[in-house]
Amino acid sequence: MARIPAGEAQQEAVRLVASLMATAARTAPKTRGLDSVETLILDGEDLETLARAMEAKVAEKGGKLPSFARDAKNVRASSAVLLIGVTGEPKNPKVPLDCGACGYAGCAEFTEGKKSEGEDFRGPLCVFQAIDLGIALGSAAKTAGVLNVDNRIMYTIGAAARKLKLLSSDVVIGFPLSVTGKSPYFDR
């Protein structure tokens, strides 16, 4: 008979759930039927690297972003982090919708325009990409909830992950994941 200590079983469960969350993000419905969602799972030493990058954001802002430091503590208390991101380009510019939600007159003007780096993300962003990101995040959160792994959606994680160039996405959001007696993400 094999004996698996609880800590080992929980870490294995978190990795499995992170993989299932990434799968949920991948298979979530996509606008125009086109997928540009990108995912990455971090654990081990990568969590400390991510937490330090989050703390560096506080220093860059002269201490004006304390949420980055608070959330870095949450990353350190996590077993893993799932990153989910999207690119900003319009969906299928060969058959444009030209909705104008991006601020351009149409998809061709958007595509010809220059992307620029903001504080945390690169823009502009096609509204349909943003919709896809939201649906992917919701699908991933639902999966974690159904499987009883504590999680929270964090902008701060995604901003630091972009700075570290962990994904090529223009917008990235992160999920810290934990299996403990009490969620570390809501009494902050």
N, C-alpha and C positions, 0 to 999 in steps of 0.2 A: 504494500500500500504506500502511495506517495503522500508526503505531507508538504503542503504548500503554505508557507507563512502568509498571514493576512496582508502584510505590506507588499509582498511579491504578487499576490493575486490581484490586489487593488491596482498596482502599477500596470500589470498586464491588461486588466479591465479598462483602464484609462486609455491605453494605446489602442485597444480594440475599438472603444467608443469613438476616439478621435478619428480612426479610419472610417468608421461608419458615418460619422458626421461629415467627413470629406466626401464620402460617397453620396450622402443626402444632398450636399451642396452641388455636386456634379450632376445628379439626376433631377434636381429641382427644375420646374418649368422655366424656359428661357424665352424672352421676347424674340419674336421673329424666328424662333427655332434655332438660333445661333448661339453657341456657347463660347464665352471667353473667360469663364470663371477659373481661377487658379488657386490651388490649395497647397499648404505645407504644414507638416506636423513637427513641432520642436519638443525635445525633452532633454534631460540630463544637463550638461554644461551649457547648452544653447540657451537655457532659461536664464542663467546668470548673465550671459552676454546680452540678451534682450533686456533684462532688468537694468543693467548698466547703461544701455543706450537710452532707456526711458529716463533715467536719472540725469543723463547728459542733456536731455531736452529741457529739464528744469533749469540747469545751469545756463544754457543758451538764452533762456528767457529772463535771466536775473531773478529766479525764484518765483516768477509770476504764474507758473503752471504747476501748482502743488499736486494736482491730480495725477501727473506723470509719476511723481515719487510715491504717492499712495498706491497706485496701480502696479508699480515695480515691486512693492512688497507682496502684492497679490500674486504676481508672476513667480516670485521666489517660493511662495506657499503652494504652488501648483505642481501637479505631476507632469503636465504637458500643456502645450499651447497649440491651438489650431489657427492658422492664418488663412483668410479667404480674401481674394482680391479680384478686381476686374480692370481691364484696360478702358480707356476713355473713348476710343474711336466709335463713330456711328456704326450701327448695325447695317450690314449690306448696303454700302454706299452706291453700288451699281444700280440698285433699285431703291432710291432714297425715299424716306417718308417726309423729309423737309418740315418737321414739326416746329422747329424753332425754339424748343425748350432749352437748348444749349446757349442761346443768345445769338446764334448766327442765323442768317436768312435761310440757310438750308444745309444739307449734309455736305455738298461740294465745297461751300465756303468754310465749313468747319474743318474738313479734311485738308484744305489748302492752308488753313491758319496754323500758327505756331503754338505748340504746347508750351506751357510755362510751369515751372516749379513753384508751388505755394509753400507755405510753412511746413505742411505735412504731406500733401498730395500734389499730383500733377493734373492740370486741367487744360482745357475744359473737359467736361464729362458728358457724354451722350446720356440723356435721361433714361434710355432703355438699358444702358449698362448699369446705371444706378438702380433701376428696378430689379434687374437680374441679381445684383449684389444683395439687395434686401430680401428677395425670395430665397436666395442661397443661405443667408444668415438665419432666416426663420426656419428653414428646413433643418439646418444643422442644430439650432437651439432645441427644436422639437425632439430631435433624435437624442440629444444628451439628456433632456428632461425625461423622456420615456424610459431611458436606460439608467436613470438615477445617478448621473454624474453631475456634480455641481459645476456651473459655468456662468459666465457673464460676457456679454458683448462689450469689447473695449476698443474705442477709437485710439486710445493712447498706445496700445500694443501695436496696432497697425502703423501708426506714424513712426514708431521706433523701428519696426520691421522694414519699412521702406527706406529709412535712413541707412540701415544695414544692408540694403539691397538683397533681401532674402527672397523677394518675388519681383518679377518685372512689371507687375500691375501698377496702374496709376493711382488706385485707391485700394488700401488694405485695411481690414478690420481683424482683430484677434479675439479668440476665445481662450481664456485660461480655464483649465479643467482640474478638478479636485475630487477626491473621494476621502472625506474625513467625517467625523461625527457631526460637524457643523460647518456650513458653507463659509469660507473665508471672504466671500465677495459681497456680502450684504450688510455686515456690521462694520463699516469702514469708517 
